Amino acid sequence: MRIKTGIYQHYKGGRYQVYGVARHSETEEPLVVYRPLYGERALWARPLSMFSETVEIDGIPTPRFELIEPNDHSVPDNG
């Protein structure tokens, strides 16, 4: 799976800058590396499978994160 870098919006409204995909050192699970565009702006990592999943809001399937401002390239999942 590939993921585009850029700015994503979480289904709860927050915006995040996605930098790419890293691998967990023990499990090799792909992790999306991102930073909120508010608050402390600390770096975070979330499993790619969770980042890419849909959640149900009022009975409607909704992406957990939606790309709203893409960069010009996508990055592989380091697989």
C-alpha positions as CSV (number, residue, x, y, z in Angstrom):
1,M,0.0,0.0,0.0
2,R,1.2,3.5,-0.8
3,I,0.3,6.6,1.0
4,K,0.5,10.2,-0.2
5,T,2.3,12.7,1.9
6,G,0.6,16.0,2.6
7,I,-2.1,17.4,4.9
8,Y,-4.9,15.1,6.1
9,Q,-8.0,15.9,8.1
10,H,-9.1,13.5,10.9
11,Y,-12.8,12.7,11.0
12,K,-13.0,14.6,14.2
13,G,-11.7,17.7,12.5
14,G,-8.0,18.0,13.3
15,R,-5.4,18.5,10.6
16,Y,-2.2,16.6,10.3
17,Q,1.0,16.7,8.2
18,V,1.9,13.2,7.0
19,Y,5.7,12.7,6.4
20,G,5.7,9.0,5.3
21,V,5.7,5.5,6.5
22,A,8.2,3.9,8.9
23,R,8.6,0.3,10.1
24,H,8.3,-0.9,13.7
25,S,11.8,-2.1,14.7
26,E,10.5,-5.4,16.2
27,T,7.4,-6.3,14.3
28,E,8.1,-4.5,11.0
29,E,4.5,-3.2,11.0
30,P,4.2,-0.2,8.8
31,L,3.5,3.0,10.8
32,V,2.4,6.4,9.4
33,V,4.5,9.2,10.8
34,Y,2.6,12.4,11.2
35,R,2.4,15.7,13.2
36,P,-0.7,17.6,14.3
37,L,-1.0,21.1,12.9
38,Y,-2.1,22.4,16.3
39,G,-1.0,22.2,19.9
40,E,2.5,20.8,20.7
41,R,3.0,19.5,17.2
42,A,4.8,16.4,18.5
43,L,5.6,13.6,16.0
44,W,3.2,10.6,16.2
45,A,3.1,7.1,14.6
46,R,0.0,5.1,13.9
47,P,-0.3,1.7,12.3
48,L,-0.9,2.2,8.5
49,S,-3.9,-0.2,8.7
50,M,-5.6,2.0,11.3
51,F,-4.7,5.2,9.6
52,S,-6.2,4.0,6.4
53,E,-9.4,2.5,7.8
54,T,-12.9,3.8,7.8
55,V,-15.0,4.5,10.9
56,E,-18.8,4.6,11.1
57,I,-20.2,8.0,12.0
58,D,-24.0,8.2,12.3
59,G,-24.2,5.0,10.3
60,I,-22.1,6.4,7.4
61,P,-18.6,4.9,6.6
62,T,-16.1,7.7,6.9
63,P,-12.3,7.7,6.4
64,R,-10.4,8.0,9.6
65,F,-8.0,10.4,7.8
66,E,-8.8,12.1,4.5
67,L,-6.1,13.7,2.3
68,I,-7.0,17.4,1.7
69,E,-3.7,18.9,0.5
70,P,-1.4,16.4,-1.3
71,N,2.3,16.8,-1.9
72,D,3.5,15.9,-5.4
73,H,4.5,12.3,-4.5
74,S,3.5,9.2,-2.6
75,V,5.8,7.1,-0.5
76,P,5.8,3.3,-0.3
77,D,5.0,1.5,3.0
78,N,8.7,0.5,3.3
79,G,7.7,-3.1,2.5
